[in-house]
Amino acid sequence: MATRPPVGLPKLSRRSRILLIVGVVLLFGLITGSRLLDTYVNWLWFGEVQFRNVFSTVLLTRLGLFLAVGVVVGGIVGLNLWLAYRARPVFVPVSGPDDPVARYRTVVMRRMRWFSIGIPVFVGLIAGASAQAEWQQVQLFLNGQPFGITDPQFGHDIGFYAFQLPFYEYVLSWLFITTAVSFIGAVIAHYLFGGIRLAGRGGQLSGPARLHLALVAGTFVLLKAVAYFFDRYELLLHENEKFVGASYTDLNAVLPAKLILLCIAVFCAVAFFAGAFMRNVQLPAIATVLLVLSSVLVGAAWPAVLEQFSVKPNAIQKEAESITRNIAATRQAFGLTDDKVTTKPYEGKQNVPNDQIKTSDAATLGNIRLLDPAVLGRTFTQFQQLRPFYGFPSKLDVDRYTVDGKLRDYIVAVRELKLDSLPQGQRDWINQHLIYTHGNGFVYAEANKVNEVADQSNGGYPDFKAGEVKPNGEVGNESNGIKVEQPRTYYGELFGTNDYSIVGGRPTGSAAEYDTDAKSYTYTGAGGVPIGSLFNKLAFAAYYGERNILFNQSIADESKILFKRTPRDRVQAVAPWLTVDSDPYPAVVNGRITWIVDGYTTLENYPYAQRTPLSDATNDSLTADGVVISQVNKPVNYIRNSVKATVDAYDGTVSLYAIDEKDPVLKAWMGVFPGTVKPASDIKPELRQHFRYPEDLFKVQRQILSKYHVSSPSDFYSGVSYWAPAQDPTIDNVTSADAQQAEAKKRRDAQPPFYVLAGDPTDGSKVRFQLTSPLVRENREFMAAYVSVGSDPDNYGKINVLQLNTDAKGPQQIQTQFLTSDNVSKELNVLALQKTSVVYGNLLTLPVGGALLYVEPVYIERAANNTSFPQLSKVLVWYGDRVGYASTLGEALEQVLSGAGSVVPPPSDNPGNGQTSTPPSTTTPGNGNTSLSPDLQKAVNDIDAALADIKKAQSNGNFTELGQAYQRLDDATKRFKQYNTGSASPPPTGQSSVVPSPTPSG
């Protein structure tokens, strides 16, 4: 019986081949077409912002990596496949008529060129596409800079770990991958061509195949020896339970083991090579067993025994050196060295007479901020929106300006274009992209005052001022305010990813840009990409999938398209090597609205430094509520605020300034992109005076400082002296008639840091713009430290830590004191019955007179109403174990400084929440006595009875009884105030006067 010849793949007809080629071309066009379109659009955009060298450098680096890695990996794989083909036996016996290998062998042999070229090219394309993403490592290696600091173990400069080691490991990983893929490919090829046969007992391996595979396997083992060499350095980044760095076990067991394994791996690689040429499979087999056994015994078992029986019983002593290294490296890596951080003890108890406090701490008391930028976004919108297509961010910003010769802090915001607010019937393409193109104005309000009006119910709102385009089309400014020369804003925080506007010259009679109801406007700025040519119209029509771009007659030869319009996106695009701060802020610099964006250089391989996830360290109650965006959760163990970026709100111009020119990472990136970062000497004083110390960096530093203020290795290991950021008490204590809303707001998130204009911690007579935060003891609510950092040019970045060693009350406990004070709790009950929400503003902590002063604004708004907006109602103050509660800050301060405020008992130390065990109920606000006079007690009882009657009447719907109950409550409240002089009990309606008497600025 004749043997049936192997059958290959069916031969394609000419028509089928043509259709297959056309299909491949179309598929390739679909895959690459969008990439090419993105590349062209980005090329135009980078040319607009004058950073095209960044785009070209990144593109060429990626392309170079793609080609280099693709050629090397594909070439080595192709070489091994060619060697396997050349080493094939001359005669390959067929095991039978149904031998499956024979069929595939025939197919490969008939199309040898396709397989010999196609497989390596395919592997190379995959490898190149994966490798090009690591372009930053390659550029840092090529442009690395020395730190001037050496690691304590090997004596290498930190630059070796930051720039060189990651590149070496990157190359090594690709060599491992290439060798492994080559080995697998060679095995398959030898099997296919007959060098490896599975027939018979144990199979057969030809001599050339044995030589080839042994050489490849030996190369893999040799690479493992190189990996053991670099693994020694990775020990300095080892994350232990208590610290980061090489532990006692690492230094005394793992490190020697790596050297031993390195030698064994070299010996094993030689054994593989010798066995290949001696045609002896026993040597490689023995070498493999030796390597595995040594890895288990030397590399794992011995370190585990040492850790279990020597280190753990004596951990504090054994790990002391490693912890000391960890503390020093972490402080250095996060900018918390002794020359940048000043720590001094702070008593936390009043040691200055009240009269003297008003003089010695006038710089702080005269500038206490009443307006909370995280609360008043809706209030700004209500009063300053002007048109439905304008809007403000949820969180406003705080900055300082010198007006009329006095330095003041202001709540500032840009009246931005917010297309989401357009009425549904007006959301057509022309309105969204041709008509409504820009915002209008810079709105600001002095932070420590509210408006003064005769009608008390209309008070309690910011005293708004604005530099804006007036209805007549002219630019208008307040006579005694911040001067804005160009209030039109084409770039801002509220633009979405795909929000674009087409501006500039248009034919007569075409749709014009809206400016005011009386006048239109034509953009004249330098920003924007020309879109007048037919080719660019086609490109952007395809990019946005919008045919109107192609056919709209309002788009003329001089027209431009504005896109990528948020300051954060623009800075991130021109500086992809920066980590951008989550909260850009606007400032008026030389009459122009300018967005200021902080940029960080970061590393994750600083030896011995604590590694922390960036998102976890920067999250707080505002990021949890979505008011502020969160950072990406990448681990960092080195961070510097090396760059300040600015974005012009009118023309989108992006500028990068180096403010930490000593940072080696910044120097490296300036080498990668020369000319993109301007030197610090180019920063004009008008811009520098608006620099703020960035919040994200401060959040990271305060978290690190919570542990690494400890210098003793034993104290660090035990953790008894750790601190923690205070939890936000104003989130947990929301009083609202809407129970679901109140429940949704209950969180246990960190309190965000606050910008304040206050006295310098080292010299209280000087007014400083600072970023501040209280720190409490870990798992307790008592104050541990008060941290502030300067933002003024002469003290920028100087961190001051006031360390408290007494049981001073923390923010959570102070909030409890506020809410359990008699006159406060009674008004809150009234407001809740009136369907009114109470919104607590930021609880500010301020060092005053040797003690801590707490100030919290209280806002009210209608509950369960989408159009409601907060109104400042009262001010809460705590100082010297007294609570002040009044309509103005001056009155509340006077209560606590004159001794007229409510005296509250000390809190119990409850680690869970720091609340008092029993709230005070019989405290006389006037003098602190625990017994009430008969008349005062009767007034209190009448208030309670009236409140009960109000609740009953509301539930019954009896408006007659409700009015009578309110009258009785009003009478009882007046008698309470009459018999209790010095009290500031609020009227029952909650619409009290909010007209503070602003204290003079320092």
Disulfide bonds with the S-S distance in Angstrom:
none
